[in-house]
Amino acid sequence: MPAAGGTITAIQIQGNVRAEPETIRSYLQLRPGQPYDAAAADRSLKALFATGLFSDVTMDMQGSTLVIKVTENPIINRVAFEGNSKIDDDKLRDEVQSRPRQVFTRARVQADVERILTIYRRSGRYNASVEPKVIKLEQGRVDLVFEINEGDVTGVQRISFVGNEHFSDGTLRGKIRTVESAWYRFLSSDDRYDPDRVNLDRELLRKFYLSEGYADFRVISAVAELAPNREGFFLTFTISEGERYKFGKVEISTRFQGLDVDTLNRFLTVGEGEWYDADQVEKTVTALTDVVGALGYAFVEVRPNIRRNKDNLTIDVTFDIQEGPRVYVERINISGNTRTLDKVIRREFRLAEGDAFSTAKVRRSQERLKALQFFEKVDISAAPGSAPDKTNIEVQVVEQSTGDISFGAGFSTTAGILGDITIKERNLLGKGQELRLGLSLGTLSTLIDLSFTEPYFMDRPMAAGFDLFRTSNDRQQVASYNDQSLGFALRAGWAYSEFMRQTVRYTLRQTTIYNVQPWASYVVQLNAGTSVVSEISETVAWDSRDTRVNTTKGFLVRNSIAVAGLIGTEQYFRTTADAVYYQSLYEDIIGSIGGSVGAVVPYNGSSLRLNNLFFIGGDNLRGFQVGGIGPRDSITADALGGTYFYTATGEISFPLAFLPKEVGLFGKAFLDIGSLWGLGGPAAYSSTVLTSNTMRVSTGVGVQWISPFGPIRIDYAKPLVQDPWDKTENIRFSFGTRF
């Protein structure tokens, strides 16, 4: 750079092709008639480089003329990607900043390389490499080509824990989301290293230990080390478990006048002497907030004040019910829903505009929106309103596909080889309605059904819908006949609470018993032909299970009552009740006990046909064939069904010790009891029918695998108590999948 001094009489621009001289001069801080200033020249150079238009700029004083020589960056003619197969060009093109007809800069290209590598790392490919290639063209243009070596998926080879004394590594691996790579996980991505998932794992570990009483638990570090061969990660969690606490004093305090604390005590889900459980504390806060709010106290805040007693390892909890800030909901603003109607989202809110603001109700509203499975993401936040005592609730959703088409295949001892296809739309026309069409074809049974459900019938919290169905069953092995049904059902259901629900259903069904074999029982032959059932039923259920599949805790109690005879050929009363309770016995060992009872009786002197009777055996009484117990023709051995039954099952489920829990292979040990008796229809007048109310007992073991192809289960059962005419089976197999 020339020395300072001397007056500039002219400025000459050289080397520019596309950039106008005046554009270049506009970035200069030197002007003709001014003395040359080195500091101003330095600032001018920096300004020109900052434009991104030039790869090189020099300044030189030639006499009294300032000569500025520039080398322009080329223009990008085309951006291409080579070597990529796992991530398509369009996705990569959306992520990079380099575009055709833009000025080429090395800084931007390097940033694009890092962005592409980030995308591949998020998909678990930490071995990926990207090399940008520049192909020079005429007229100052270049083609930019990103040569990509995608590499293999970098999985998690090993997950280790340091500092765990009370729970094994296998138990803790079952509590986190990340899993170790294995051949059977080819349909899952949870075995790929993901820093965001590791952060989730830290939180899952914390929640697990807090639910088990370890109130001082903390994750010291979570370190992922790339293996020397760069083919996988070693993930190590270093934890401090701390001591295990029990609940000490559990109390409720309040400043509200007239609020009876003794009445609220029954809503406590924790008690003195129990192991401390942070989840139960949170549930109690929610329950008390809802109860006090229902009693007319609008501005409620329940704070659990926790006091650790390290001397005796107890935690005293006082649920302090006090008046919260007097803030009202001014507006609920919803954005991101391009398809789903606003009212579908608003009706899931436990708050309305004008209501007292409640954090607990906002949290519950978010849970309900997520449970719809209409949205990939749901964010709810509070924003200031038009006044200090007003707030706006901002709801941001990201919609996801709600249409499903699934195919299935499987085999079971009951249905034989089967396959099905289901087409379902959970958010029809954005109104939250569900439409489903299903077709199931099997060697022993077929089903075609069309169903529609409106979850908020007439804008009320009542689900209503209809079902159209056609079924056919091959019962030749059970009772020497086939049957076929065609009908429809109207239903409506509503919830009384979080766990309790009632459903009312009307069904009109025509059933034909046909293909009755000449050697079939006289009772079966008398049942041949067509009958029409007009039935109204009511079901009440209390369901507190944590999940519907692989339940670990909770219970289900259900009762159904039905009456037929308004029209049609059949007149009867029927009632059934069933219950099941699940409890964790030790870590991953789950115990369950349940049972069912039922009765069906005719009235007005009518009789009961085979298709309205109960058949027991198979899945509901292992060790016996379908229809294997109960009334039976002594000559033909055809099962004739019964009018009264009961079953009960006790089962223990446990992970197989020689395999990691993530394999999804569980052992089962069970004891089944049951009975079926009572003669209906022509069987009551036949002298060849064998029946008794003897309790049947069977016991056995089984193996269940939650495989990538669906659940597979094999049971071996041995009857311990049976009647001489019962039909037994020792091995029962079922396999099914949806894809």
Buried (B, 14 or more C-beta within 10 A) or exposed (E): EBEEEEEBEEBEBEBBEEBEEEEBBEBBBBEEEEEBBEEBBEBBBEBBBEBBBBBEBEBEBEEEEBBBBBEBBBBBBEBEBEBBEEBEEEEBEEEBEBEEEBBBBEEBBEBBBEBBBEBBBEBBBBBBBBEBEEEEEEEBBBBBBBBBBBBEBBBBBEBBBEEBEEBEBBBBBBBBEBBBBEEEBEEEEBBBBBEEBBEBBBEBBBBBBBBBBBBBBBBEEBBBEBEEEEBBBBBBBBBBBBEBBBBBEBBBEBEBEEBEEEEBEEBBBBEEEEBBBBBBBBBBBBBBBBBBBEBEBBBBBBEBEBEBEEEEBBBBBBBBBEEBEEBBBBBBEBEBBEEBBEEBBBBBBBBEEEBBBBEBBBBBBBEBBBEBEBBEEBEBEBEEBEEEEBBBBBBBBEBEEBEEEEEBBBBBBBBEEBBBBBBBBBBBEBBBBBBBBBBBBBEBBBBBBBBBBBBBBEEEEBBBBBBBBBBBBBBBEBBBBBBBBBBBBBBBBBEEEEBBBEBBBBBBBBBBBEBBBEEBBBBBBBBBEEBBBBBBBEBBBBBBBEEEEBBBBBBBBBBBBBBBBEEBBBBBBBBBBBBBBBEEEEBBBBBBBBBBBBBBEBEEEBBBBBBBBBBBBBEBBBBBBBBBBBBBBEEBBBBBBBBBBBBBBBBBBBBEEEEBBBBBBBBBBBBBBBBBBBBBBBBBEBEEBBBBEBEBBBBBBBBBBBBEBBBBBBBBBEBEEBBEBBBBBEEBEBBBBBE
